């Protein structure tokens, strides 16, 4: 679902920094060869992720939901010197594809993909993260949020993708639509959470930018 008119979306993209060539190729190959290419962050959102990362200059980033690695590469652009990005995904079928583009983008030794269940893998990781990007299974979004809010320092950030859920969040959810119900409840919960400041941005399918107080 597009949230602004097609001509305005085109204008916005034309006046946003172009994606690097390696990301253009990743984008193209994802659409040609990988199922559900809509899951890709893409040019505009990717440049936004890169900009946020450059502003924060994080030492450590955690991403939940690697898909084909596009967003990880964008976020890695703003890493502090010697920084690392850990990205977790449960699908091992795309592992070779992801590793290829990590290598091509020059991020070997910076981006570390992990295959496994994110809820389990988070507990195996040590230390704090300056920036977290949540873009995985919607049913666990509340669990990821609560688990990770205690793993970021004061002034750290969480980004949560798909929080508008194709516009379904503004309508009454059907009884069997658990994902919409989960996102509606999570959005309300975060807006009322005194531990954080939040801005819900209508970028693509909705992106919450959350800062821990």
N, CA and C of each residue as an Amber inpcrd file, in Angstrom:
protein
   639
   0.8480000  -1.2020000   0.0000000   0.0000000   0.0000000   0.0000000
   0.8780000   1.2440000   0.0000000   0.5910000   2.1670000  -0.9110000
   1.3290000   3.4270000  -0.9730000   0.5870000   4.4830000  -0.1660000
   1.3090000   5.2700000   0.6210000   0.6780000   6.2400000   1.4990000
   0.7030000   7.6580000   0.9410000   1.4370000   7.8800000  -0.1560000
   1.3570000   9.1550000  -0.8530000   1.1490000   8.8620000  -2.3320000
   0.6990000   9.8740000  -3.0680000   0.4250000   9.6940000  -4.4900000
   1.6780000   9.2460000  -5.2290000   1.4820000   8.4570000  -6.2890000
   2.6030000   7.8790000  -7.0230000   3.5480000   8.9450000  -7.5580000
   2.9820000  10.0700000  -8.0550000   3.8510000  11.1070000  -8.5990000
   4.6750000  11.7870000  -7.5000000   4.0770000  11.9400000  -6.3060000
   4.8280000  12.5070000  -5.1900000   5.9100000  11.5490000  -4.7110000
   5.5850000  10.2590000  -4.6820000   6.5740000   9.2610000  -4.2880000
   7.7590000   9.2830000  -5.2540000   7.4670000   9.3870000  -6.5340000
   8.5070000   9.4560000  -7.5550000   9.3770000  10.7000000  -7.3400000
   8.7460000  11.8340000  -7.0480000   9.4630000  13.0840000  -6.8190000
  10.3710000  12.9680000  -5.5990000   9.8480000  12.3800000  -4.5160000
  10.6270000  12.1930000  -3.2920000  11.8710000  11.3570000  -3.5690000
  11.6960000  10.2580000  -4.2810000  12.8340000   9.3820000  -4.5810000
  13.8490000  10.0630000  -5.4830000  13.3500000  10.8700000  -6.4480000
  14.2520000  11.5780000  -7.3600000  15.0830000  12.6260000  -6.6310000
  14.5660000  13.1200000  -5.4990000  15.2660000  14.1550000  -4.7450000
  15.8510000  13.6180000  -3.4420000  16.0550000  12.3220000  -3.4050000
  16.7570000  11.6520000  -2.3120000  18.0370000  11.0600000  -2.8940000
  19.0960000  11.0560000  -2.1140000  20.3600000  10.4890000  -2.5640000
  20.1480000   9.1130000  -3.1970000  20.8040000   8.8540000  -4.3030000
  20.6870000   7.5600000  -4.9630000  21.3020000   6.4690000  -4.0940000
  20.7610000   5.2710000  -4.2280000  21.3370000   4.1420000  -3.5140000
  22.6710000   3.7860000  -4.1710000  23.6570000   3.3530000  -3.3960000
  24.9310000   2.9190000  -3.9750000  24.7060000   1.7980000  -4.9860000
  25.6390000   1.6680000  -5.9200000  25.4960000   0.6930000  -7.0030000
  25.3050000  -0.7250000  -6.4730000  26.0380000  -1.1050000  -5.4210000
  25.9050000  -2.4660000  -4.8990000  24.5010000  -2.7050000  -4.3550000
  23.8860000  -1.6760000  -3.7810000  22.5230000  -1.8180000  -3.2850000
  21.5170000  -1.8410000  -4.4330000  21.8090000  -1.1030000  -5.4830000
  20.9530000  -1.1640000  -6.6710000  20.9410000  -2.5870000  -7.2290000
  22.1170000  -3.2070000  -7.2980000  22.2050000  -4.5760000  -7.8050000
  21.5130000  -5.5550000  -6.8590000  21.6810000  -5.3580000  -5.5560000
  21.0090000  -6.2050000  -4.5740000  19.4950000  -6.0790000  -4.7270000
  19.0350000  -4.8470000  -4.8580000  17.6120000  -4.5550000  -5.0420000
  17.0780000  -5.2820000  -6.2740000  17.8020000  -5.1390000  -7.3650000
  17.3780000  -5.7390000  -8.6370000  17.3620000  -7.2720000  -8.5570000
  18.4320000  -7.8400000  -7.9960000  18.5070000  -9.3010000  -7.9240000
  17.4530000  -9.8680000  -6.9760000  17.1530000  -9.1340000  -5.9130000
  16.0940000  -9.5640000  -4.9930000  14.7530000  -9.6420000  -5.7270000
  14.4470000  -8.6170000  -6.5090000  13.1750000  -8.5980000  -7.2380000
  13.1270000  -9.6650000  -8.3290000  14.2660000 -10.0170000  -8.8830000
  14.2900000 -11.0150000  -9.9410000  14.2430000 -12.4430000  -9.4180000
  14.8690000 -12.6890000  -8.2660000  15.1210000 -14.0710000  -7.8610000
  14.5970000 -14.4880000  -6.4860000  14.1460000 -13.5510000  -5.6710000
  13.7740000 -13.8870000  -4.2990000  12.2730000 -13.6730000  -4.0910000
  11.6540000 -14.5840000  -3.3450000  10.2300000 -14.4580000  -3.0530000
   9.9670000 -13.2560000  -2.1510000   8.8030000 -12.6550000  -2.3210000
   8.3180000 -11.5330000  -1.5220000   9.2790000 -10.3350000  -1.5030000
   9.6520000  -9.8320000  -2.6880000  10.5980000  -8.6960000  -2.7330000
  10.0650000  -7.4290000  -2.0790000   8.7660000  -7.3790000  -1.8150000
   8.1970000  -6.2130000  -1.1280000   8.7870000  -6.0540000   0.2750000
   9.3500000  -7.1220000   0.8070000   9.9520000  -7.0660000   2.1350000
  11.2440000  -6.2490000   2.1590000  11.8140000  -5.9820000   0.9990000
  13.0420000  -5.1950000   0.9070000  12.7960000  -3.7550000   1.3460000
  13.7290000  -3.1850000   2.0910000  13.5810000  -1.7850000   2.5140000
  13.5320000  -0.8450000   1.3160000  14.3960000  -1.0710000   0.3270000
  14.3660000  -0.2750000  -0.8870000  15.0730000   1.0660000  -0.7720000
  15.1050000   1.7720000  -1.8920000  15.8780000   2.9970000  -2.0440000
  15.5690000   4.0460000  -0.9820000  14.3200000   4.4910000  -0.9020000
  13.9960000   5.6140000  -0.0250000  14.1800000   5.2600000   1.4480000
  13.5830000   4.1700000   1.8860000  13.7280000   3.7880000   3.2890000
  15.1760000   3.4380000   3.6070000  15.8560000   2.8340000   2.6610000
  17.2610000   2.5040000   2.8700000  18.1190000   3.7240000   3.1140000
  17.8660000   4.7980000   2.3390000  18.6270000   6.0340000   2.5550000
  18.2720000   6.6670000   3.8980000  17.0350000   6.5030000   4.3300000
  16.6510000   7.0080000   5.6480000  17.3850000   6.2420000   6.7490000
  17.4380000   4.9240000   6.6360000  18.1530000   4.1170000   7.6240000
  19.6250000   4.5070000   7.6770000  20.2180000   4.7180000   6.5230000
  21.6080000   5.1390000   6.4580000  21.8050000   6.4870000   7.1410000
  20.9000000   7.4290000   6.8790000  20.9850000   8.7650000   7.4690000
  20.8980000   8.7040000   8.9920000  19.9410000   7.9320000   9.5040000
  19.7920000   7.7960000  10.9510000  21.0530000   7.2040000  11.5630000
  21.5910000   6.1790000  10.9200000  22.8050000   5.5450000  11.4300000
  23.9830000   6.5180000  11.4250000  24.1040000   7.3080000  10.3680000
  25.1670000   8.3160000  10.3220000  25.0070000   9.3530000  11.4370000
  23.7700000   9.7020000  11.7570000  23.5150000  10.6910000  12.8080000
  23.8720000  10.1430000  14.1900000  23.5690000   8.8680000  14.4160000
  23.8040000   8.2550000  15.7200000  25.2540000   7.8120000  15.8780000
  25.8630000   7.3810000  14.7600000  27.2120000   6.8110000  14.7710000
  27.3260000   5.6660000  15.7830000  26.4830000   4.6540000  15.6560000
  26.4550000   3.5720000  16.6420000  27.7070000   2.7070000  16.5970000
  28.0760000   2.2130000  17.7630000  29.1780000   1.2670000  17.8670000
  28.6670000  -0.1500000  17.6080000  27.4620000  -0.4210000  18.0850000
  26.8550000  -1.7420000  17.8870000  25.4040000  -1.5900000  17.4350000
  25.0540000  -2.3310000  16.3960000  23.6870000  -2.3520000  15.8650000
  23.1950000  -3.7920000  15.9080000  21.9260000  -3.9580000  16.2720000
  21.2750000  -5.2630000  16.1840000  20.0750000  -5.1360000  15.2530000
  20.0060000  -6.0250000  14.2800000  18.8780000  -6.0640000  13.3560000
  18.1690000  -7.4050000  13.4970000  16.8450000  -7.3680000  13.6140000
  16.0350000  -8.5900000  13.6240000  15.2760000  -8.6510000  12.3030000
  15.6370000  -9.6190000  11.4710000  15.0300000  -9.7460000  10.1470000
  15.9920000  -9.2830000   9.0700000  16.8330000 -10.1860000   8.5840000
  17.8580000  -9.8340000   7.6030000  17.2950000  -9.7210000   6.1960000
  16.3780000 -10.6310000   5.8480000  15.8710000 -10.8140000   4.4940000
  17.0640000 -10.9750000   3.5400000  17.2950000 -10.0650000   2.5960000
  18.4420000 -10.2370000   1.6890000  19.6240000  -9.3200000   2.0360000
  19.5500000  -8.6410000   3.1550000  20.7000000  -7.8770000   3.6380000
  20.7230000  -6.4070000   3.2690000  19.7060000  -5.9250000   2.5620000
  19.7040000  -4.5310000   2.1020000  19.7510000  -3.5550000   3.2770000
  18.8470000  -3.7100000   4.2230000  18.7820000  -2.7710000   5.3470000
  20.0330000  -2.8560000   6.2140000  20.5920000  -4.0480000   6.3730000
  21.8130000  -4.1950000   7.1700000  22.9570000  -3.3910000   6.5560000
  23.0810000  -3.4720000   5.2450000  24.1410000  -2.7330000   4.5580000
  23.9220000  -1.2260000   4.6950000  22.6700000  -0.7880000   4.6060000
  22.3610000   0.6380000   4.7770000  22.7360000   1.1030000   6.1810000
  22.3330000   0.3450000   7.1960000  22.6160000   0.7220000   8.5810000
  24.1080000   0.7020000   8.8790000  24.8200000  -0.2310000   8.2580000
  26.2620000  -0.3460000   8.4940000  27.0320000   0.8650000   7.9850000
  26.4400000   1.6340000   7.0800000  27.1210000   2.8050000   6.5240000
  27.4720000   3.8370000   7.5950000  26.6900000   3.8750000   8.6780000
  26.9270000   4.8720000   9.7130000  27.6490000   4.3500000  10.9410000
  28.1100000   3.1100000  10.8950000  28.8030000   2.5380000  12.0480000
  30.0340000   3.3630000  12.4370000  30.2580000   3.4680000  13.7330000
  31.4950000   4.0890000  14.2160000  32.6800000   3.2170000  13.8230000
  33.8570000   3.8010000  13.8140000  35.0710000   3.0550000  13.4960000
  35.2010000   1.8420000  14.4090000  35.3700000   0.6730000  13.8060000
  35.4860000  -0.5510000  14.5790000  34.1580000  -1.1210000  15.0430000
  33.0460000  -0.5370000  14.5810000  31.7240000  -0.9830000  15.0050000
  31.2940000  -2.2750000  14.3370000  30.1910000  -2.8480000  14.8310000
  29.6770000  -4.0930000  14.2840000  28.1580000  -4.0690000  14.2200000
  27.6420000  -4.8140000  13.2620000  26.1990000  -4.9950000  13.1220000
  25.9030000  -6.4890000  13.1180000  25.0340000  -6.9210000  14.0230000
  24.5940000  -8.3130000  14.0820000  23.1730000  -8.3720000  13.5410000
  22.9410000  -9.2240000  12.5610000  21.6180000  -9.3410000  11.9600000
  21.1350000 -10.7840000  12.0600000  19.9200000 -10.9590000  12.5780000
  19.3860000 -12.2870000  12.8590000  18.2050000 -12.5920000  11.9440000
  18.2000000 -13.7950000  11.3880000  17.0800000 -14.2380000  10.5470000
  16.9300000 -15.7490000  10.7170000  15.6910000 -16.2280000  10.6200000
  15.4500000 -17.6610000  10.8030000  15.5720000 -18.4450000   9.5030000
  15.6960000 -17.7400000   8.3620000  15.7100000 -18.4040000   7.0500000
  17.1450000 -18.6060000   6.5710000  17.5570000 -19.8630000   6.4990000
  18.9310000 -20.1350000   6.0590000  19.0560000 -20.2740000   4.5440000
  17.9300000 -20.2340000   3.8140000  17.9690000 -20.3880000   2.3620000
  18.5840000 -19.1730000   1.6670000  18.5610000 -18.0240000   2.3250000
  19.1170000 -16.8090000   1.7240000  20.5200000 -16.5010000   2.2370000
  21.0790000 -17.3860000   3.0200000  22.3710000 -17.1250000   3.6650000
  23.4780000 -16.8410000   2.6540000  23.5580000 -17.6370000   1.5980000
  24.5960000 -17.4410000   0.5870000  24.4190000 -16.1020000  -0.1220000
  23.1790000 -15.7540000  -0.4390000  22.8610000 -14.4830000  -1.0950000
  23.3050000 -13.3150000  -0.2060000  22.9340000 -13.3710000   1.0650000
  23.2810000 -12.3010000   2.0090000  24.7970000 -12.1500000   2.1310000
  25.4860000 -13.2590000   2.2980000  26.9460000 -13.2060000   2.4520000
  27.6350000 -12.6470000   1.2080000  27.0800000 -12.9580000   0.0420000
  27.6500000 -12.4190000  -1.1990000  27.6170000 -10.8930000  -1.1960000
  26.4800000 -10.3290000  -0.7930000  26.3600000  -8.8700000  -0.8310000
  27.0590000  -8.1840000   0.3410000  27.2150000  -8.8760000   1.4440000
  28.0490000  -8.3290000   2.5180000  29.4800000  -8.1750000   2.0100000
  29.9540000  -9.1850000   1.2960000  31.3040000  -9.1500000   0.7190000
  31.4190000  -8.0510000  -0.3370000  30.4520000  -7.9920000  -1.2520000
  30.4990000  -7.0080000  -2.3410000  30.4260000  -5.5740000  -1.8270000
  29.7260000  -5.3840000  -0.7150000  29.5660000  -4.0320000  -0.1690000
  30.7480000  -3.6070000   0.6960000  31.7000000  -4.5120000   0.8830000
  32.8720000  -4.1770000   1.6910000  32.6240000  -4.2350000   3.1810000
  31.5970000  -4.9940000   3.5940000  31.2370000  -5.0340000   5.0070000
  31.6270000  -6.3260000   5.7200000  32.4820000  -7.0990000   5.0830000
  32.9870000  -8.2840000   5.7730000  33.7760000  -7.8400000   7.0000000
  33.4750000  -8.4300000   8.1440000  34.1160000  -8.0110000   9.3900000
  33.3500000  -6.9260000  10.1100000  32.2700000  -6.4260000   9.4870000
  31.4060000  -5.4270000  10.1290000  30.0010000  -5.9740000  10.3500000
  29.4700000  -6.6790000   9.3360000  28.1320000  -7.2530000   9.4300000
  28.2590000  -8.7490000   9.7060000  27.5770000  -9.2000000  10.7570000
  27.6610000 -10.6040000  11.1670000  26.2590000 -11.2240000  11.1620000
  25.9300000 -12.0070000  10.1240000  24.6170000 -12.6480000  10.0650000
  24.5410000 -13.8380000  11.0240000  23.3950000 -13.9700000  11.6510000
  23.1350000 -15.1000000  12.5490000  21.8450000 -15.7690000  12.0900000
  21.8790000 -17.0920000  11.9200000  20.6830000 -17.8450000  11.5440000
  20.1030000 -18.4870000  12.7990000  18.8240000 -18.2350000  13.0520000
  18.1940000 -18.8420000  14.2190000  16.9770000 -18.0610000  14.6670000
  16.3590000 -18.5440000  15.7150000  15.1900000 -17.8890000  16.3030000
  15.6500000 -16.6490000  17.0720000  15.0940000 -15.5040000  16.7080000
  15.5730000 -14.2440000  17.2870000  15.3840000 -14.1890000  18.8000000
  14.2680000 -14.6950000  19.3050000  14.0300000 -14.6630000  20.7450000
  15.1080000 -15.4330000  21.4980000  15.5550000 -16.5190000  20.9110000
  16.6120000 -17.3090000  21.5430000  17.9840000 -16.6620000  21.3490000
  18.2250000 -16.1740000  20.1360000  19.5430000 -15.6290000  19.8160000
  19.8570000 -14.3530000  20.5870000  18.8600000 -13.5340000  20.8480000
  19.0770000 -12.2910000  21.6020000  19.7050000 -12.5900000  22.9510000
  19.2190000 -13.6400000  23.6000000  19.7200000 -13.9930000  24.9320000
  21.1580000 -14.4980000  24.9020000  21.6060000 -14.9240000  23.7330000
  22.9790000 -15.4240000  23.6120000  23.9820000 -14.3090000  23.3450000
  23.4700000 -13.1210000  23.0260000  24.3440000 -11.9880000  22.7310000
  24.6580000 -11.2120000  23.9980000  25.8670000 -10.7290000  24.1010000
  26.2720000  -9.9730000  25.2810000  26.2940000  -8.4760000  24.9930000
  26.1650000  -7.6800000  26.0300000  26.3360000  -6.2380000  25.9110000
  25.1190000  -5.4910000  25.4110000  25.3180000  -4.1740000  25.2340000
  24.2460000  -3.2830000  24.8030000  24.3750000  -2.9750000  23.3220000
  23.2900000  -2.4020000  22.7780000  23.2560000  -1.9840000  21.3830000
  22.8160000  -0.5280000  21.3220000  23.5280000   0.2640000  20.5400000
  23.1920000   1.6870000  20.4100000  21.9830000   1.8970000  19.5120000
  21.7790000   0.9570000  18.5890000  20.6860000   1.0590000  17.6290000
  20.1520000  -0.3380000  17.3490000  18.8270000  -0.4800000  17.4030000
  18.1560000  -1.7500000  17.1080000  17.1290000  -1.5020000  16.0080000
  17.1000000  -2.3960000  15.0290000  16.1050000  -2.3230000  13.9580000
  15.2940000  -3.6090000  13.9850000  13.9940000  -3.4830000  14.2440000
  13.1010000  -4.6410000  14.3360000  12.2610000  -4.7300000  13.0690000
  12.4540000  -5.8050000  12.3250000  11.7240000  -6.0070000  11.0680000
  11.5700000  -7.5130000  10.8340000  10.9900000  -8.1890000  11.8270000
  10.8690000  -9.6440000  11.7670000   9.3950000 -10.0390000  11.9310000
   9.1350000 -11.2000000  12.5110000   7.7570000 -11.6770000  12.6610000
   6.9690000 -10.7580000  13.5860000   5.7960000 -10.3450000  13.1250000
   5.0130000  -9.3400000  13.8480000   4.4940000  -9.8500000  15.1890000
   4.2130000 -11.1420000  15.2790000   3.6640000 -11.7020000  16.5170000
   4.5980000 -11.4740000  17.7000000   5.9030000 -11.4340000  17.4330000
   6.8830000 -11.2610000  18.5110000   7.3470000  -9.8260000  18.6920000
   6.8030000  -8.8860000  17.9510000   7.2210000  -7.4890000  18.1020000
   7.1750000  -7.0220000  19.5630000   6.0760000  -7.2650000  20.2950000
   6.0530000  -6.8080000  21.7000000   7.1410000  -7.4740000  22.5370000
   7.4030000  -8.7470000  22.2650000   8.4410000  -9.4710000  23.0120000
   9.8300000  -8.9230000  22.6870000  10.0710000  -8.6460000  21.4040000
  11.3550000  -8.0600000  21.0150000  11.5460000  -6.7110000  21.6860000
  10.5010000  -5.9030000  21.6720000  10.5920000  -4.5570000  22.2380000
  10.9450000  -4.6100000  23.7190000  10.2280000  -5.4120000  24.4780000
  10.4620000  -5.4820000  25.9200000  11.8240000  -6.0960000  26.2330000
  12.2290000  -7.0580000  25.4380000  13.5180000  -7.7040000  25.6710000
  14.6790000  -6.7430000  25.3710000  14.4980000  -5.9040000  24.3400000
  15.6060000  -5.0680000  23.8770000  15.6420000  -3.6770000  24.4840000
  14.5240000  -3.2020000  25.0310000  14.5350000  -1.8700000  25.6350000
  15.5190000  -1.8300000  26.8010000  15.7760000  -2.9890000  27.3990000
  16.7360000  -3.0750000  28.4990000  18.1560000  -3.3620000  28.0200000
  18.3060000  -3.4890000  26.6930000  19.6360000  -3.7750000  26.1340000
  20.2060000  -2.5710000  25.3860000  19.5060000  -1.4370000  25.4760000
  20.0480000  -0.2170000  24.8720000  20.2890000   0.8200000  25.9600000
  21.3220000   1.6360000  25.8270000  21.6190000   2.6340000  26.8500000
  20.6830000   3.8270000  26.7490000  20.6850000   4.6590000  27.7630000
  19.9760000   5.9350000  27.6850000  20.4930000   6.7000000  26.4620000
  19.5780000   7.1910000  25.6480000  19.9750000   7.8650000  24.4190000
  20.1110000   6.9280000  23.2410000  19.9130000   5.6150000  23.4690000
  19.9360000   4.6500000  22.3750000  18.6060000   4.6350000  21.6240000
  18.6060000   3.9900000  20.4710000  17.4340000   4.0490000  19.5880000
  16.9500000   2.6650000  19.1700000  15.6330000   2.5740000  18.9910000
  15.0060000   1.4110000  18.3730000  14.1970000   1.9020000  17.1780000
  14.3300000   1.2240000  16.0610000  13.5030000   1.4580000  14.8770000
  12.6300000   0.2270000  14.6770000  11.3410000   0.4340000  14.4660000
  10.4240000  -0.6850000  14.2430000   9.7050000  -0.4790000  12.9190000
   9.8090000  -1.4610000  12.0380000   9.2330000  -1.3610000  10.6940000
   7.8120000  -1.9320000  10.6480000   7.0670000  -1.5400000   9.6080000
   5.7240000  -2.0610000   9.3040000   4.6740000  -1.7100000  10.3460000
   4.8480000  -0.5910000  11.0400000   3.9210000  -0.2520000  12.1150000
   2.5950000   0.3330000  11.6280000   2.4640000   0.6020000  10.3290000
   1.1700000   1.0220000   9.7650000   0.4500000  -0.1420000   9.1020000
   1.1880000  -1.1880000   8.7650000   0.6190000  -2.4530000   8.3220000
  -0.4260000  -2.2640000   7.2150000   0.0170000  -1.6170000   6.1360000
  -0.8270000  -1.3350000   4.9670000  -2.0960000  -0.5640000   5.3320000
  -2.0200000   0.2390000   6.3750000  -3.1630000   1.0600000   6.7920000
  -4.1730000   0.3410000   7.6660000  -3.9470000  -0.9270000   7.9440000
  -4.9170000  -1.7040000   8.7280000  -5.0040000  -1.2410000  10.1800000
  -3.9560000  -0.5840000  10.6750000  -3.9340000  -0.2030000  12.0920000
  -4.9790000   0.8540000  12.4440000  -5.5040000   1.5770000  11.4510000
  -6.4990000   2.6090000  11.7460000  -7.9270000   2.0740000  11.6380000
  -8.0530000   0.7920000  11.3410000  -9.3680000   0.1730000  11.2290000
  -9.5440000  -0.8570000  12.3370000 -10.7940000  -1.2370000  12.5840000
 -11.0390000  -2.2710000  13.5820000 -10.5310000  -3.6040000  13.0380000
  -9.6660000  -4.2180000  13.7800000  -9.0710000  -5.4730000  13.3160000
 -10.0840000  -6.6080000  13.3790000 -10.0310000  -7.4780000  12.3850000
 -10.8850000  -8.6610000  12.3980000 -10.4390000  -9.5870000  13.5260000
 -11.3650000 -10.3490000  14.0930000 -11.0370000 -11.2060000  15.2480000
  -9.8620000 -12.1460000  15.0060000  -9.7030000 -12.6060000  13.7710000
  -8.6190000 -13.5540000  13.4790000  -7.3580000 -12.8860000  12.9370000
  -7.3460000 -11.5490000  12.8830000  -6.1860000 -10.8180000  12.3510000
  -5.2550000 -10.4580000  13.5010000  -4.4770000 -11.4340000  13.9260000
  -3.6150000 -11.2560000  15.0960000  -2.5050000 -10.2370000  14.8600000
  -1.9450000 -10.2100000  13.6420000  -0.8440000  -9.2880000  13.3700000
  -1.2830000  -7.8360000  13.5120000  -2.4520000  -7.5090000  12.9410000
  -2.9660000  -6.1370000  13.0650000  -3.2360000  -5.7930000  14.5180000
  -3.8500000  -6.6890000  15.2540000  -4.1220000  -6.4520000  16.6730000
  -2.8270000  -6.2250000  17.4440000  -1.8210000  -7.0380000  17.1350000
  -0.5270000  -6.9110000  17.8220000   0.0940000  -5.5490000  17.5710000
   0.0780000  -5.1110000  16.3120000   0.6830000  -3.8210000  15.9690000
  -0.1070000  -2.6590000  16.5600000  -1.4250000  -2.7370000  16.5590000
  -2.2430000  -1.6880000  17.1730000  -1.9020000  -1.5600000  18.6620000
  -1.8480000  -2.6910000  19.3430000  -1.5500000  -2.6770000  20.7800000
  -0.1340000  -2.1820000  21.0510000   0.8070000  -2.6210000  20.2140000
   2.1970000  -2.1980000  20.4110000   2.3620000  -0.7020000  20.1940000
   1.7540000  -0.1760000  19.1320000   1.8570000   1.2590000  18.8530000
   1.3100000   2.0880000  20.0160000   0.1850000   1.6510000  20.5810000
  -0.4050000   2.3610000  21.7200000   0.4910000   2.2490000  22.9460000
   1.0150000   1.0740000  23.1430000   1.8790000   0.8100000  24.2960000
   3.1380000   1.6670000  24.2650000   3.7580000   1.7790000  23.0930000
   4.9790000   2.5680000  22.9770000   4.6780000   4.0570000  23.1450000
   3.5540000   4.4980000  22.5900000   3.1750000   5.9110000  22.7090000
   2.9760000   6.3250000  24.1670000   2.6020000   5.3640000  25.0110000
   2.3520000   5.6510000  26.4260000   3.5290000   5.2680000  27.3200000
   4.5710000   4.7140000  26.7600000   5.7140000   4.2290000  27.5240000
   6.5740000   5.4080000  27.9930000   6.6280000   5.6190000  29.2860000
   7.3560000   6.7550000  29.8490000   8.8740000   6.5970000  29.7670000
   9.3210000   5.4090000  29.3530000  10.7650000   5.1830000  29.2400000
  11.3350000   5.7350000  27.9470000  10.4610000   6.0960000  26.9900000
  10.9340000   6.4410000  25.6560000  10.2470000   7.6790000  25.0950000
  10.8450000   8.2170000  24.0460000  10.2180000   9.2000000  23.1670000
  10.0260000   8.5220000  21.8170000   8.9270000   8.7790000  21.1370000
   8.6650000   8.0770000  19.8830000   8.0450000   9.0160000  18.8490000
   8.4570000   8.8250000  17.6050000   7.8190000   9.4750000  16.4560000
   7.4810000   8.3630000  15.4610000   6.2140000   8.2380000  15.1140000
   5.8030000   7.2450000  14.1230000   5.7970000   7.9210000  12.7610000
   6.6800000   7.4680000  11.8870000   6.8810000   8.1050000  10.5920000
   6.1570000   7.3280000   9.4840000   5.4050000   8.0180000   8.6270000
   4.7070000   7.3360000   7.5260000   5.6220000   7.0690000   6.3400000
   6.7200000   6.3790000   6.6110000   7.6660000   5.9860000   5.5650000
   7.3250000   4.5820000   5.1220000   7.0320000   4.4110000   3.8400000
   6.5980000   3.1220000   3.2990000   5.4840000   2.5430000   4.1600000
   5.7300000   1.4420000   4.8630000   4.6740000   0.7960000   5.6370000
   4.6840000   1.2260000   7.1010000   5.3190000   2.3630000   7.3730000
   5.3550000   2.8900000   8.7330000   6.6110000   2.4940000   9.4580000
   7.2740000   3.4740000  10.0810000   8.5320000   3.2390000  10.7800000
   8.5300000   4.0540000  12.0690000   8.5920000   3.3690000  13.2070000
   8.6610000   4.0720000  14.5000000  10.1170000   4.3200000  14.8760000
  10.3990000   5.5680000  15.2040000  11.7280000   5.9700000  15.6590000
  11.6090000   6.2340000  17.1690000  12.2980000   5.4160000  17.9440000
  12.1220000   5.4110000  19.4030000  13.4600000   5.7130000  20.0750000
  13.4450000   6.6550000  20.9820000  14.6660000   7.0270000  21.7250000
  14.4480000   6.7400000  23.2090000  15.3790000   6.0170000  23.8100000
  15.2700000   5.7120000  25.2280000  15.7140000   6.9130000  26.0480000
  14.8910000   7.3070000  27.0150000  15.1880000   8.4680000  27.8570000
  16.3210000   8.1440000  28.8440000
